[in-house]
Amino acid sequence: MITLRSKSDGENMSDEYILDDVIETFSDEDTLLSDIQNNPVKWLLSLAIIVPGMAYTMANESSYASAMTTWGLPENLEWILAIFVTGQLFIAPLSCYFLARTGNVAPGLFIAMGGSAILVANPLEIAEFSEAIGWPFAIFCVALSIPMLVVLKSKKKLLDPGKERLVWCTLLSTAILVYTIAAIVPSSGVALADFSCEDDTGSLLSEVDVLSGVSDACSSLTYRYAPILGMVGAISWAWPKGKKIIDDLSDDFLDGLKD
């Protein structure tokens, strides 16, 4: 079982032990099994929400229709698969919020992390939405990230002080940053294109990878990573003690995007 540390211990914990704590927490069979046994319906629901999108991502199919054909399912049901992939834009933050509100922080965190990972692994869907809707979609994506920030801000009501809370906050903060990269960064790139680029958004999307590095097609797109810094500030507001951890995570994410 997890041994909770005092508040002062949590404050003095070195960042280098965060990964070890994450592994220890989520490899604690007693803790996981206890939570699953106490909340079987919530965990089954969480798996049902995440597994289809993960299966599609791992299948590396070119479209929802082709995935349904490969799996021997009717192509006209591709909209269901779209819900579990592109729909994570809504599902991940809202499920995290409502599950946390009912005290089910672990399943909520699982959906937030899994849903964000599915989105970042399937960038074309977000790019298509951005192209169709334009700059309002960027504002919409920012608004959808707010429920997860609210959950992070409510950490003291959800978990006791100690290592468990520290690990949970770190993982949820990571999920929020991944969600930002998956949804807010590309939609912000299209918003910048709408306001600052001479070509129309459609032609830019066909010429520029909104997730890649600096683009010669439109120099303003280099600022599309700014929302990551803004989200770091928002996470630091929701979790002041984790500011150093989040700064390090954001630096790693930005370095990875630029490579």
Kinemage of the C-alpha trace (Angstrom):
@kinemage 1
@onewidth
@group {chain A} dominant
@subgroup {mainchain}
@vectorlist {calphas} color= white
{ca met a 1} P 0.000 0.000 0.000
{ca ile a 2} L 1.064 3.603 -0.523
{ca thr a 3} L 2.556 5.316 2.516
{ca leu a 4} L 1.569 8.953 2.633
{ca arg a 5} L 4.225 11.481 3.501
{ca ser a 6} L 3.823 14.624 5.521
{ca lys a 7} L 3.353 17.933 3.833
{ca ser a 8} L 6.919 19.001 4.530
{ca asp a 9} L 8.245 15.747 3.042
{ca gly a 10} L 6.247 16.360 -0.129
{ca glu a 11} L 7.606 19.866 -0.432
{ca asn a 12} L 11.214 18.738 -0.070
{ca met a 13} L 10.922 15.794 -2.439
{ca ser a 14} L 13.499 15.993 -5.231
{ca asp a 15} L 12.227 16.092 -8.798
{ca glu a 16} L 14.479 13.183 -9.725
{ca tyr a 17} L 12.283 10.826 -7.723
{ca ile a 18} L 9.037 11.707 -9.484
{ca leu a 19} L 9.343 8.969 -12.120
{ca asp a 20} L 10.170 6.399 -9.439
{ca asp a 21} L 7.089 7.468 -7.492
{ca val a 22} L 4.902 7.189 -10.593
{ca ile a 23} L 6.121 3.661 -11.275
{ca glu a 24} L 5.781 2.645 -7.626
{ca thr a 25} L 2.267 4.061 -7.332
{ca phe a 26} L 0.919 2.442 -10.461
{ca ser a 27} L 2.700 -0.869 -9.909
{ca asp a 28} L 1.209 -1.230 -6.442
{ca glu a 29} L -1.142 -4.143 -7.154
{ca asp a 30} L -2.970 -3.819 -3.838
{ca thr a 31} L -3.829 -0.188 -4.501
{ca leu a 32} L -4.960 -0.734 -8.090
{ca leu a 33} L -6.905 -3.903 -7.374
{ca ser a 34} L -8.591 -2.293 -4.415
{ca asp a 35} L -9.698 0.676 -6.492
{ca ile a 36} L -10.888 -1.557 -9.348
{ca gln a 37} L -12.822 -3.795 -6.955
{ca asn a 38} L -14.441 -0.806 -5.282
{ca asn a 39} L -15.339 0.884 -8.583
{ca pro a 40} L -15.721 -1.872 -11.214
{ca val a 41} L -18.339 -0.043 -13.271
{ca lys a 42} L -16.285 3.145 -13.480
{ca trp a 43} L -13.172 1.215 -14.552
{ca leu a 44} L -15.102 -0.779 -17.181
{ca leu a 45} L -16.502 2.492 -18.493
{ca ser a 46} L -13.011 3.993 -18.574
{ca leu a 47} L -11.646 1.040 -20.543
{ca ala a 48} L -14.596 1.139 -22.939
{ca ile a 49} L -13.884 4.814 -23.613
{ca ile a 50} L -10.143 4.437 -24.222
{ca val a 51} L -9.591 0.966 -25.753
{ca pro a 52} L -11.289 1.588 -29.162
{ca gly a 53} L -9.232 4.725 -29.783
{ca met a 54} L -6.042 2.997 -28.692
{ca ala a 55} L -6.817 0.034 -30.944
{ca tyr a 56} L -7.321 2.371 -33.922
{ca thr a 57} L -4.092 4.219 -33.139
{ca met a 58} L -2.080 1.023 -32.876
{ca ala a 59} L -3.654 -0.412 -36.047
{ca asn a 60} L -2.133 2.469 -38.048
{ca glu a 61} L -5.037 2.483 -40.511
{ca ser a 62} L -5.480 5.315 -43.009
{ca ser a 63} L -9.117 5.979 -42.098
{ca tyr a 64} L -11.915 4.925 -39.796
{ca ala a 65} L -13.602 3.074 -42.670
{ca ser a 66} L -10.504 1.036 -43.445
{ca ala a 67} L -10.121 0.154 -39.781
{ca met a 68} L -13.706 -1.065 -39.601
{ca thr a 69} L -13.161 -3.170 -42.738
{ca thr a 70} L -9.968 -4.669 -41.331
{ca trp a 71} L -11.770 -5.591 -38.137
{ca gly a 72} L -14.662 -7.145 -40.074
{ca leu a 73} L -17.190 -4.523 -38.990
{ca pro a 74} L -19.643 -2.539 -41.161
{ca glu a 75} L -18.082 0.590 -42.651
{ca asn a 76} L -21.231 2.607 -41.961
{ca leu a 77} L -20.408 2.372 -38.246
{ca glu a 78} L -17.205 4.368 -38.683
{ca trp a 79} L -18.854 7.291 -36.881
{ca ile a 80} L -18.708 5.254 -33.675
{ca leu a 81} L -14.941 4.929 -34.037
{ca ala a 82} L -14.703 8.652 -34.757
{ca ile a 83} L -16.353 9.324 -31.392
{ca phe a 84} L -13.680 7.312 -29.578
{ca val a 85} L -10.825 9.014 -31.447
{ca thr a 86} L -11.671 12.598 -32.390
{ca gly a 87} L -14.336 12.652 -29.700
{ca gln a 88} L -11.600 12.472 -27.068
{ca leu a 89} L -11.422 16.226 -27.536
{ca phe a 90} L -14.595 16.337 -25.402
{ca ile a 91} L -14.493 12.980 -23.641
{ca ala a 92} L -11.068 13.295 -21.988
{ca pro a 93} L -11.558 16.604 -20.133
{ca leu a 94} L -15.252 16.171 -19.315
{ca ser a 95} L -14.928 12.569 -18.106
{ca cys a 96} L -11.956 13.563 -15.962
{ca tyr a 97} L -14.021 16.346 -14.412
{ca phe a 98} L -17.205 14.376 -13.720
{ca leu a 99} L -15.406 11.275 -12.428
{ca ala a 100} L -13.251 13.386 -10.121
{ca arg a 101} L -16.365 15.162 -8.841
{ca thr a 102} L -17.723 11.773 -7.742
{ca gly a 103} L -14.455 10.823 -6.035
{ca asn a 104} L -13.219 8.504 -8.795
{ca val a 105} L -9.904 10.246 -9.368
{ca ala a 106} L -8.026 7.212 -10.730
{ca pro a 107} L -10.450 6.358 -13.582
{ca gly a 108} L -10.721 10.074 -14.371
{ca leu a 109} L -6.942 10.377 -14.615
{ca phe a 110} L -6.803 7.241 -16.780
{ca ile a 111} L -9.246 8.743 -19.292
{ca ala a 112} L -7.492 12.128 -19.271
{ca met a 113} L -4.133 10.530 -20.030
{ca gly a 114} L -5.433 7.962 -22.515
{ca gly a 115} L -7.665 10.414 -24.351
{ca ser a 116} L -4.902 13.007 -24.661
{ca ala a 117} L -2.504 10.344 -25.973
{ca ile a 118} L -5.046 9.270 -28.601
{ca leu a 119} L -5.476 12.861 -29.765
{ca val a 120} L -1.762 13.568 -30.036
{ca ala a 121} L -1.292 10.326 -32.005
{ca asn a 122} L -3.997 11.309 -34.511
{ca pro a 123} L -3.279 14.964 -35.424
{ca leu a 124} L -5.037 14.913 -38.803
{ca glu a 125} L -8.508 14.938 -37.248
{ca ile a 126} L -7.774 18.055 -35.197
{ca ala a 127} L -6.191 19.741 -38.232
{ca glu a 128} L -9.324 19.056 -40.288
{ca phe a 129} L -11.569 20.523 -37.601
{ca ser a 130} L -9.307 23.565 -37.383
{ca glu a 131} L -9.446 24.023 -41.135
{ca ala a 132} L -13.231 23.747 -41.238
{ca ile a 133} L -14.032 25.971 -38.245
{ca gly a 134} L -11.114 28.411 -38.262
{ca trp a 135} L -9.870 30.523 -35.359
{ca pro a 136} L -12.939 29.972 -33.088
{ca phe a 137} L -11.872 26.335 -32.805
{ca ala a 138} L -8.703 27.398 -30.968
{ca ile a 139} L -10.787 29.229 -28.350
{ca phe a 140} L -13.060 26.199 -28.120
{ca cys a 141} L -10.090 23.881 -27.430
{ca val a 142} L -8.780 26.221 -24.736
{ca ala a 143} L -12.219 26.218 -23.090
{ca leu a 144} L -12.312 22.413 -23.138
{ca ser a 145} L -9.052 22.259 -21.188
{ca ile a 146} L -10.550 24.191 -18.275
{ca pro a 147} L -12.321 21.203 -16.617
{ca met a 148} L -8.996 19.401 -16.154
{ca leu a 149} L -7.454 22.537 -14.648
{ca val a 150} L -10.401 22.783 -12.262
{ca val a 151} L -9.826 19.184 -11.185
{ca leu a 152} L -6.128 19.901 -10.607
{ca lys a 153} L -7.033 22.980 -8.568
{ca ser a 154} L -9.340 20.842 -6.406
{ca lys a 155} L -6.575 18.374 -5.497
{ca lys a 156} L -6.774 19.107 -1.748
{ca lys a 157} L -10.420 18.035 -1.704
{ca leu a 158} L -9.710 14.842 -3.642
{ca leu a 159} L -6.513 13.431 -2.131
{ca asp a 160} L -4.643 13.558 1.161
{ca pro a 161} L -1.195 15.207 1.239
{ca gly a 162} L 1.751 13.010 0.367
{ca lys a 163} L 3.283 11.037 -2.455
{ca glu a 164} L -0.030 9.866 -3.904
{ca arg a 165} L -1.239 13.429 -4.427
{ca leu a 166} L 2.136 14.486 -5.854
{ca val a 167} L 2.126 11.651 -8.390
{ca trp a 168} L -1.523 12.255 -9.303
{ca cys a 169} L -0.901 15.979 -9.843
{ca thr a 170} L 2.177 15.242 -11.956
{ca leu a 171} L 0.313 12.791 -14.189
{ca leu a 172} L -2.723 15.029 -14.578
{ca ser a 173} L -0.481 18.000 -15.395
{ca thr a 174} L 1.257 15.867 -18.019
{ca ala a 175} L -2.116 14.902 -19.503
{ca ile a 176} L -3.090 18.572 -19.701
{ca leu a 177} L 0.161 19.430 -21.493
{ca val a 178} L -0.318 16.537 -23.941
{ca tyr a 179} L -3.889 17.728 -24.563
{ca thr a 180} L -2.513 21.215 -25.226
{ca ile a 181} L -0.038 19.868 -27.770
{ca ala a 182} L -2.696 17.699 -29.417
{ca ala a 183} L -5.487 20.258 -29.695
{ca ile a 184} L -4.534 23.803 -28.744
{ca val a 185} L -1.179 24.045 -30.556
{ca pro a 186} L -2.428 23.018 -34.034
{ca ser a 187} L -5.682 24.964 -33.728
{ca ser a 188} L -3.686 28.019 -32.641
{ca gly a 189} L -1.518 27.569 -35.727
{ca val a 190} L -4.598 27.723 -37.927
{ca ala a 191} L -5.875 30.747 -35.990
{ca leu a 192} L -2.570 32.515 -36.628
{ca ala a 193} L -2.831 31.573 -40.276
{ca asp a 194} L -6.322 33.084 -40.413
{ca phe a 195} L -5.096 36.413 -39.076
{ca ser a 196} L -1.492 36.654 -40.223
{ca cys a 197} L -0.899 34.595 -43.363
{ca glu a 198} L -1.631 35.642 -46.905
{ca asp a 199} L -2.750 32.214 -48.131
{ca asp a 200} L -6.078 30.788 -47.043
{ca thr a 201} L -6.118 28.244 -44.241
{ca gly a 202} L -6.888 25.309 -46.512
{ca ser a 203} L -3.805 25.768 -48.657
{ca leu a 204} L -1.634 26.282 -45.593
{ca leu a 205} L -2.778 23.033 -44.055
{ca ser a 206} L -1.851 21.193 -47.241
{ca glu a 207} L 1.623 22.755 -47.252
{ca val a 208} L 2.476 23.009 -43.562
{ca asp a 209} L 2.535 20.423 -40.825
{ca val a 210} L 1.073 22.364 -37.902
{ca leu a 211} L 2.914 20.096 -35.476
{ca ser a 212} L 6.355 20.462 -37.065
{ca gly a 213} L 9.078 23.061 -36.694
{ca val a 214} L 9.468 26.522 -38.189
{ca ser a 215} L 7.624 26.990 -41.478
{ca asp a 216} L 8.750 29.172 -44.344
{ca ala a 217} L 5.181 29.344 -45.616
{ca cys a 218} L 4.039 31.538 -42.739
{ca ser a 219} L 6.455 32.876 -40.157
{ca ser a 220} L 3.712 33.634 -37.637
{ca leu a 221} L 3.137 29.898 -37.227
{ca thr a 222} L 6.311 29.783 -35.151
{ca tyr a 223} L 4.257 31.326 -32.321
{ca arg a 224} L 1.760 28.476 -32.188
{ca tyr a 225} L 3.762 26.935 -29.325
{ca ala a 226} L 2.983 29.945 -27.119
{ca pro a 227} L -0.153 28.252 -25.690
{ca ile a 228} L 2.115 25.653 -24.088
{ca leu a 229} L 3.739 28.387 -22.016
{ca gly a 230} L 0.315 29.779 -21.216
{ca met a 231} L -0.863 26.351 -20.091
{ca val a 232} L 2.247 25.965 -17.931
{ca gly a 233} L 1.213 29.191 -16.220
{ca ala a 234} L -2.345 27.888 -15.756
{ca ile a 235} L -1.085 24.610 -14.287
{ca ser a 236} L 1.256 26.503 -11.980
{ca trp a 237} L -1.753 28.504 -10.774
{ca ala a 238} L -3.718 25.312 -10.133
{ca trp a 239} L -0.725 23.560 -8.550
{ca pro a 240} L 1.814 26.143 -7.290
{ca lys a 241} L 4.072 23.577 -5.598
{ca gly a 242} L 4.514 21.734 -8.872
{ca lys a 243} L 5.796 24.727 -10.833
{ca lys a 244} L 9.361 23.392 -11.098
{ca ile a 245} L 8.151 19.969 -12.214
{ca ile a 246} L 5.835 21.473 -14.841
{ca asp a 247} L 8.545 23.787 -16.134
{ca asp a 248} L 10.804 20.783 -16.666
{ca leu a 249} L 8.035 18.813 -18.371
{ca ser a 250} L 7.179 21.683 -20.714
{ca asp a 251} L 10.838 22.112 -21.652
{ca asp a 252} L 11.023 18.413 -22.524
{ca phe a 253} L 7.850 18.657 -24.609
{ca leu a 254} L 9.093 21.711 -26.499
{ca asp a 255} L 12.469 20.102 -27.155
{ca gly a 256} L 10.705 17.003 -28.467
{ca leu a 257} L 8.464 19.027 -30.790
{ca lys a 258} L 11.410 20.901 -32.250
{ca asp a 259} L 13.493 17.772 -32.918
